[in-house]
Amino acid sequence: GNQQQEAQYIAQRVLELREEGMSFTEMAVLFRAAFHSQALEFELMKRDIPYEYRGGLKFFERAHVKDVVSHLRIKLNPRDEIAWMRILGLQPGIGLVTAQKVAKQVQEIESLDEIVDAELKVPKRAQAGWESLLRTLKKMVAEELPADLIRVVTAGDYRDYLEAEYPDFMDRLDDLEQFALFAEGYSELKKFLDEVSLSSDYGAIREQDGSYEEEKMVLSTVHQAKGLEWDTVFIINLVDGKF
């Protein structure tokens, strides 16, 4: 709960300072490593505090987070074609054309448990990839809670995909574990996905109503913050021997 408390405290202070007339752009939060910012990003998102992320991608813009969210979207709505295209594209032997064919067949089927049992036609070279995805989807049928669903995806063949694709796969797994911890606050998948998808475009929503316009606070690694200055700076995860 330590990171959560720290995040809540910072978000609270940021809003107080904003009330006192300080612009978001005059505030920054610094940290040592990119994956230290998750808890804070969730908190800022929940409270609708606009921020920009220096020298990296915001949490919900990261590929592995989007991949996992796409799996969850299919659990919620098995006819979500964009989500199908994304997760099919992760499988070995499944290119764009095959993904489109599979996504089209899936559109005809009502629910995820029926999809899992259906004998879909897939080309021979896509067979192994499709079966590996089915293994994960089968486990997802049995789960309802967002956190459990995230852990099922992360523990399945997707983990092997990450390990094969990315040298920093341990950091990515850490992101996904943080994501699962965050999801433990939710009992309903729809509500969870609504909030998560909001986060990816909530900056834009903010700007339409004009209240904050372009004013965003900065999140940055210490490394990226060299030579910059702000009125108020928070440093998170300031642990002895770690910073």
C-alpha positions as CSV (number, residue, x, y, z in Angstrom):
1,G,0.0,0.0,0.0
2,N,3.1,2.2,0.3
3,Q,3.1,3.3,-3.4
4,Q,-0.6,3.9,-3.3
5,Q,-0.4,6.1,-0.2
6,E,2.5,8.1,-1.8
7,A,0.4,8.5,-5.0
8,Q,-2.7,9.6,-3.1
9,Y,-0.7,12.1,-1.1
10,I,0.9,13.6,-4.2
11,A,-2.4,13.8,-6.2
12,Q,-4.0,15.5,-3.1
13,R,-1.2,18.1,-2.8
14,V,-1.2,18.8,-6.6
15,L,-4.9,19.6,-6.5
16,E,-4.4,21.8,-3.4
17,L,-1.6,23.7,-5.1
18,R,-3.8,24.1,-8.2
19,E,-6.6,25.5,-6.0
20,E,-4.1,28.0,-4.6
21,G,-3.5,29.2,-8.1
22,M,-0.3,27.3,-9.2
23,S,-0.5,26.0,-12.7
24,F,0.0,22.2,-13.3
25,T,2.9,23.1,-15.6
26,E,4.8,24.4,-12.6
27,M,4.7,21.0,-11.0
28,A,6.7,17.9,-11.7
29,V,7.2,14.4,-10.3
30,L,10.5,12.7,-10.7
31,F,11.5,9.1,-10.3
32,R,14.5,6.9,-11.0
33,A,13.0,4.2,-13.3
34,A,10.0,4.4,-15.7
35,F,8.1,1.6,-13.9
36,H,8.0,3.5,-10.7
37,S,5.3,5.8,-12.0
38,Q,2.4,3.3,-12.3
39,A,0.6,3.9,-9.0
40,L,0.9,7.6,-9.5
41,E,-0.4,7.5,-13.0
42,F,-3.5,5.5,-11.9
43,E,-4.1,8.0,-9.2
44,L,-3.8,11.0,-11.5
45,M,-6.0,9.3,-14.0
46,K,-8.7,8.6,-11.4
47,R,-8.7,12.3,-10.3
48,D,-8.5,13.6,-13.8
49,I,-5.2,15.4,-13.4
50,P,-3.6,15.9,-16.9
51,Y,0.0,15.0,-17.2
52,E,2.7,14.4,-19.8
53,Y,5.3,11.8,-19.6
54,R,8.9,12.9,-20.5
55,G,11.1,10.5,-22.4
56,G,8.7,7.6,-22.4
57,L,5.2,6.3,-22.9
58,K,2.4,6.8,-20.4
59,F,1.4,3.6,-18.7
60,F,-1.7,2.9,-20.8
61,E,0.2,3.7,-24.0
62,R,2.7,0.9,-23.5
63,A,2.3,-2.0,-25.9
64,H,2.2,-4.7,-23.3
65,V,-0.5,-2.9,-21.3
66,K,-2.6,-2.4,-24.5
67,D,-2.1,-6.1,-25.3
68,V,-3.5,-7.2,-22.0
69,V,-6.4,-4.7,-22.2
70,S,-7.3,-6.2,-25.6
71,H,-7.6,-9.6,-24.1
72,L,-9.9,-8.2,-21.4
73,R,-12.0,-6.4,-24.0
74,I,-12.7,-9.7,-25.8
75,K,-13.9,-11.2,-22.5
76,L,-16.3,-8.3,-22.2
77,N,-17.4,-8.3,-25.9
78,P,-16.3,-11.3,-28.0
79,R,-17.2,-9.3,-31.1
80,D,-14.7,-6.6,-30.5
81,E,-12.8,-6.8,-33.9
82,I,-10.0,-4.3,-33.1
83,A,-9.2,-6.2,-29.9
84,W,-9.2,-9.5,-31.9
85,M,-6.9,-8.1,-34.5
86,R,-4.4,-7.0,-31.9
87,I,-4.2,-10.2,-29.9
88,L,-4.2,-12.4,-33.1
89,G,-1.3,-10.4,-34.4
90,L,0.8,-11.4,-31.3
91,Q,0.6,-15.1,-32.3
92,P,3.3,-16.9,-34.3
93,G,2.2,-17.8,-37.8
94,I,-0.8,-15.4,-37.8
95,G,-0.4,-12.5,-40.2
96,L,-2.8,-9.8,-41.1
97,V,-4.8,-11.8,-43.6
98,T,-5.3,-14.8,-41.3
99,A,-6.1,-12.5,-38.4
100,Q,-8.9,-10.9,-40.5
101,K,-10.3,-14.3,-41.5
102,V,-10.4,-15.5,-37.9
103,A,-11.8,-12.2,-36.6
104,K,-14.6,-12.5,-39.2
105,Q,-15.5,-16.1,-38.1
106,V,-15.5,-15.0,-34.5
107,Q,-18.0,-12.2,-35.3
108,E,-20.7,-14.9,-36.0
109,I,-20.4,-16.4,-32.4
110,E,-22.2,-15.0,-29.4
111,S,-20.0,-15.7,-26.4
112,L,-16.4,-16.4,-25.4
113,D,-17.2,-20.0,-24.2
114,E,-18.7,-20.8,-27.5
115,I,-15.7,-19.4,-29.4
116,V,-13.4,-21.5,-27.3
117,D,-15.4,-24.7,-28.2
118,A,-15.9,-23.8,-31.9
119,E,-13.9,-25.5,-34.5
120,L,-12.7,-22.5,-36.4
121,K,-10.9,-22.9,-39.8
122,V,-7.4,-21.6,-39.5
123,P,-4.5,-22.2,-42.0
124,K,-2.0,-24.9,-41.0
125,R,0.8,-22.5,-40.2
126,A,-1.5,-20.5,-37.9
127,Q,-2.7,-23.5,-36.0
128,A,-0.1,-23.5,-33.2
129,G,-0.6,-19.7,-32.7
130,W,-4.4,-20.1,-32.5
131,E,-4.2,-23.0,-30.1
132,S,-1.9,-21.0,-27.8
133,L,-4.3,-18.2,-27.8
134,L,-7.2,-20.6,-27.1
135,R,-5.4,-21.9,-24.0
136,T,-5.4,-18.4,-22.6
137,L,-9.0,-17.7,-23.6
138,K,-10.2,-20.9,-22.0
139,K,-8.7,-19.9,-18.7
140,M,-10.3,-16.4,-19.1
141,V,-13.8,-18.0,-19.5
142,A,-13.6,-19.2,-15.9
143,E,-12.6,-15.8,-14.4
144,E,-14.7,-12.7,-13.8
145,L,-12.6,-10.3,-11.8
146,P,-10.3,-7.8,-13.7
147,A,-7.3,-8.6,-11.6
148,D,-7.6,-12.4,-12.1
149,L,-8.1,-11.9,-15.8
150,I,-4.9,-9.8,-16.1
151,R,-3.0,-12.5,-14.2
152,V,-4.3,-15.3,-16.4
153,V,-3.2,-13.5,-19.5
154,T,0.2,-12.5,-18.0
155,A,0.9,-16.1,-16.8
156,G,0.0,-17.7,-20.1
157,D,1.7,-17.8,-23.5
158,Y,1.8,-14.1,-23.5
159,R,4.6,-14.2,-21.0
160,D,6.7,-16.4,-23.5
161,Y,5.9,-13.8,-26.2
162,L,7.2,-11.0,-24.1
163,E,10.4,-12.9,-23.2
164,A,11.0,-13.7,-26.8
165,E,10.4,-10.2,-28.1
166,Y,11.9,-7.8,-25.5
167,P,15.2,-7.7,-23.6
168,D,13.4,-5.7,-20.8
169,F,10.6,-8.2,-20.5
170,M,11.0,-8.3,-16.7
171,D,10.2,-4.6,-16.4
172,R,7.1,-5.3,-18.6
173,L,6.0,-8.1,-16.4
174,D,6.5,-5.8,-13.4
175,D,4.2,-3.2,-15.2
176,L,1.6,-5.9,-15.6
177,E,1.8,-7.1,-12.0
178,Q,1.3,-3.4,-11.0
179,F,-1.7,-3.3,-13.4
180,A,-3.2,-6.4,-11.7
181,L,-2.7,-4.8,-8.3
182,F,-4.5,-1.7,-9.5
183,A,-7.3,-3.8,-10.9
184,E,-7.9,-5.4,-7.5
185,G,-9.8,-2.3,-6.7
186,Y,-12.5,-3.2,-9.2
187,S,-15.1,-6.0,-9.1
188,E,-16.7,-5.3,-12.4
189,L,-14.9,-5.7,-15.8
190,K,-17.0,-3.1,-17.7
191,K,-16.4,-0.4,-15.2
192,F,-12.7,-1.2,-15.1
193,L,-12.3,-1.1,-18.9
194,D,-14.3,2.1,-19.1
195,E,-11.9,3.8,-16.8
196,V,-8.8,2.3,-18.5
197,S,-9.9,3.3,-22.0
198,L,-10.8,6.8,-20.7
199,S,-7.2,7.2,-19.6
200,S,-5.9,6.8,-23.1
201,D,-7.9,9.7,-24.4
202,Y,-8.8,11.6,-21.3
203,G,-6.3,14.4,-22.2
204,A,-8.4,15.2,-25.2
205,I,-11.7,15.1,-23.3
206,R,-10.2,17.6,-20.9
207,E,-9.3,20.0,-23.6
208,Q,-12.8,20.0,-25.2
209,D,-14.4,21.4,-22.1
210,G,-11.5,23.9,-22.0
211,S,-10.9,23.9,-18.3
212,Y,-7.3,23.0,-18.4
213,E,-6.4,23.4,-22.0
214,E,-2.8,22.6,-22.6
215,E,-1.8,22.7,-19.0
216,K,-0.3,19.4,-17.9
217,M,2.0,18.5,-15.1
218,V,5.2,16.6,-15.9
219,L,6.2,13.1,-15.0
220,S,9.8,12.3,-15.7
221,T,12.7,10.1,-14.9
222,V,15.5,12.1,-13.2
223,H,17.6,11.3,-16.2
224,Q,15.2,13.1,-18.6
225,A,14.8,16.1,-16.3
226,K,18.3,17.4,-16.6
227,G,18.5,21.2,-16.9
228,L,14.7,21.7,-16.4
229,E,13.0,23.5,-13.5
230,W,9.7,23.8,-11.8
231,D,8.2,25.5,-8.8
232,T,7.2,22.3,-7.1
233,V,8.9,19.0,-7.5
234,F,7.9,15.7,-5.9
235,I,10.4,12.8,-5.9
236,I,8.8,9.3,-5.6
237,N,10.3,6.0,-4.4
238,L,13.1,7.8,-2.6
239,V,14.4,4.7,-0.9
240,D,17.8,4.5,0.8
241,G,20.3,2.7,-1.4
242,K,17.9,2.7,-4.4
243,F,18.1,6.3,-5.6
